[in-house]
């Protein structure tokens, strides 16, 4: 599991497991997905990718 300590340094220690993110070109946002179920979990509003979550690469 990823750790976030120490608080306030804006960094993550380790990667977020069992999750990935993909870019939606229609809405121009990043969407987080659960790799176990394939369901979409969350979407960023500012257009920047999630921190510490691996990216899916399209074909």
Helices and strands as residue ranges (DSSP letters): E 19-24, E 29-34, E 40-43, E 54-55
